[in-house]
Amino acid sequence: MSGKIKLVLVDDEQLILEGIKMLLSAQTNISVDFAATSGKEILEHLGKIDPADFPDIAMIDVQMQPMDGFELVEILKKNYPTLKIIILSSHYKSSVLGYMIKLGVSAFLPKNSDKKTFIEAIEAVDQNGMYFTKEDHEMLLSYMNTPSRKKSLFENEETLTNREIDVVKLICQEKTNQEIADVLFLSPRTVESHRQRILDKIGAKNTVGIVIYAVINNIHSVSIKL
């Protein structure tokens, strides 16, 4: 399994789980390590596995009972902040996308996506922490043109310093803390401090939120390849 992207699936429809596992079965770089039919089941699984076997990505359905995908994502982000999350849904709406971004989700995929999109999304989320489609970009543009929605994404927004804006720009270029430190002649620890202050100021959960904030506030171009 060394070098493979470790994936767990959560969907209350067994046929969907089997279909996704079959879809990814031929991928040598992706391993579906566990499939759960409920939020409770995946939380129990994650709570008892060895840290070395912890998944890289969780692919989660929004509409589940009794615990829906929104509630599950909130719990996962609180308990496992480094776990990347891809949301699966039949309902592709800007309100859902905005809420998921606020929670720190890395990608949002309609259930009718083709195999190529599934694989691209998994690989991009693993490598870059995020994946947005053309439709996602269009929805983000709608947020930019709707002040109330823009504000709802970043409720705690405070003004960033020039140095923090420099850090944001480099984060959007997918630079690591060490690379940002080299460019700005800072220590990696100082960069990490800047990153945390940025998250606190704008009310974002993770790097995805920083990128979205940068796009909405014209710090980074919406034509970026996410």
Helices and strands as residue ranges (DSSP letters): E 5-10, H 14-24, E 30-36, H 39-48, G 51-53, E 57-61, H 69-79, E 84-89, H 94-103, E 107-110, H 115-128, H 134-144, H 147-153, H 162-172, H 177-184, H 188-202, H 207-216
